[in-house]
Amino acid sequence: MNCMGKFLNLMIFYIFINSFPVSSNNDTDCVPGETSYINCDPDFSGTMRAECDSEKRWKVVWETCVSLRMGKLLQDLSSEPKPPDSGSYMKPQIETVDIGTDTYRTGDGCIHLNSVNISCVAHVIKATQTTAGNIATIVNILNIFLRKSSGNVAENKMKYYGEIANHVLNKSAVPTWTLIPNSIGSSSALLQYMNEFASTVSDALINVTEDFVHMTGFKVAQQTANRNFSFSLPLNGTELTGSVFMEQEEFRKLPKNSSAVAIAYSTIGEILSNQLNISLNGFVISMALNANGSKLSLTFQKKIKSTANTKCVGWDTEEKNWMSEPCSMDNESYDHTTCRCYHSKRFMSFSILMSPETMEVEALYYISFVGIGISMCSLLICLIIEGLLWHHVTKTEVSYMRHLSIVNIAVSLLIADIWFIVGAMLFGKDALESKACIAATFFIHLFYLSLFFWMLVMALLISYRVLMVYHNMRKSSLICLAFAIGYGCPLIISAITLAATVTQPNKPYVRDDGCWLNWNESKALLAFFIPALLIIALNFIIVLTVIFVLLRPMVGENPRTNERNIIVQIIRCIAILTPLLGLTWGFGIATIIEHSSLAFHYIFTVLNAFQGFFILVFGTLMDKQVREALTTEFASPKWISFLAKNTSNSPASG
């Protein structure tokens, strides 16, 4: 059927399924919660049920609309034909002899005496609209073909059987499955019929590929070696892959001359997800085998890439649900999951359930990159302001060291963010073990550590300013000490970490899901967390000490008159020190704990991704000297003259 024909069918069905009148807000005929029934279109038999939603609009919840042509086809296939010259019953057999175009057009020539032309039936079905009633009818037709098959199916019969299944598994038909009254039963039956029909294949080799179904298999011989069944199907604009591996020992358990057929479905997982309110993260892969207890190794490519734990499951044909009982996790990476499952008559189809955290991980991923973009822009603005006003805000030794710390904190965070983006670009290009990924990991480690150590310098400077009021250290000594702490210590830690892991074959430097320090094998991530957590702890102590010292001069004064001033001082102190000294990274402790609340992940991601913005606001713009210098600079005659000159020379001024 051409594309225009399919488009017209979809448009007709869209108008048909929305044939209920849409009530206005003032229409009293539609009462929220009320149900109504209406007969299907004149070319269909059956009814539709609709419910009035909270907005007083009718919404179809199920329908049984079967086209007259499909109803007649089901009736003919279900009947027990008898030859005109004999009163004895003869069981219909499925033939594969093609019929003429005229017969196909009439739709009445698919069944002749004791034979059923499956190619004709497939053509008729592919020309029908995928209403819920038609889908349920087509599933019943697949069952009829299964019951009336001779038990010795050739590949061309399997091809037409696959075409029929592919029609109801079309991406455009997925939402319609929810309108079938017993949708779970119909989808489960489809899986079962496909498996049972495929198990009767008699050809030595079989390979049937449709848009949404892929079947591959062969006839098992006594000396069949290890075999890998591979799949590749498009899904939502991307090509997904999967495979099933069986060892030679498992093939020996199968009956002589039996078949082994693997079937991959790209859309039935979404159909089942809609019905059960769960999410699958890969293909549904079925295995048609004439044996119980066969061990399978199934590899699924994830639809949504994530390190969040997925669950290997099998479809329970009795309970009509996904169960973890027949499967166990063998291996998992960022984009693939390998499961070991036991095949039986109860469990013939398998997939991977999306972790509840997967969608949250995706959200955190996008929040991180949006935050980093805002952070980098904020850091550039911060450095520009510091550069323009440097001589205005660094007139004293203390203010000079403070702004020196702010500039280096901004530079360290900016470079770390740039290397973070470089590492993210390298990931996904099979470059995890490359020198580029190792270099990206090293510099990310180095400059994030530099960020922490310059935060420590800032904290030590604040404590030096508050606690040692009458002690003066030479400016050059302070600068040398600050750079030694800010860059020297991180360089030593990063270099030792790299040398200790790269030289060890079983202790990788980078992890398998991105350009960042490894945790599972080498524990290299400790070289980041231990210094960071120690600095955070030390900064907490410094903050408490500074707050205590700031409060101490007010002891003995009237608390009522000074209450507001005390609160303002405490809030200002915490508001400045928290983002600048990295106290928000303390939420990172909770994120590395297994099964920790996602609330900690969101807090940690937001606060740290936007830390550059916090540095701009609390480190630069909230500084009274900076604000006064900005006001003075922009109000100066030189700046006003510059603006006037540029305005007069602009094209708009003529």
Secondary structure, 3 states (H helix, E strand, C coil): CCHHHHHHHHHHHHHHHCCCCCCCCCCCCCCCCCEEEEECCCCEECEEEEEECCCCCEEEEEECCEEHHHHHHHHHHHCCCCCCCCCCCCCCEEECCCCCHHHHHHCCCCEECCEEEHHHHHHHHHCCCCCHHHHHHHHHHHHHHHHHCCCCECHHHHHHHHHHHHHHCCHHHHHHHHHCCCHHHHHHHHHHHHHHHHCCECCCEEEEECCCEEEEEEECCCCCCCEEEEEEEEECCEEEEEEEEECHHHHHCCCCCCEEEEEEECCHHHHHHHHHCCCECCCEEEEECCCCCEEEEEEEECCCCCCCCCEEEEEECCCCEEECCCEEEEEECCCEEEEEEEECCCEEEEEEECCCCHHHHHHHHHHHHHHHHHHHHHHHHHHHHHHHCHHHHCCCHHHHHHHHHHHHHHHHHHHHHHHHHHHHHHCCCCCCCCHHHHHHHHHHHHHHHHHHHHHHHHHHHHHHHHHCCCCCCCHHHHHHHHHHHHHHHHHHHHHHHHHHHHCCCCCCCEECCEEEECCCCCCCCHHHHHHHHHHHHHHHHHHHHHHHHHHHHHCCCCHHHHHHHHHHHHHHHHHHHHHHCCHHHHHHHHHCCCCCCHHHHHHHHHHHHCHHHHHHHHHHHCCHHHHHHHHHHHCCHHHHHHHHHHHHCCHHHC
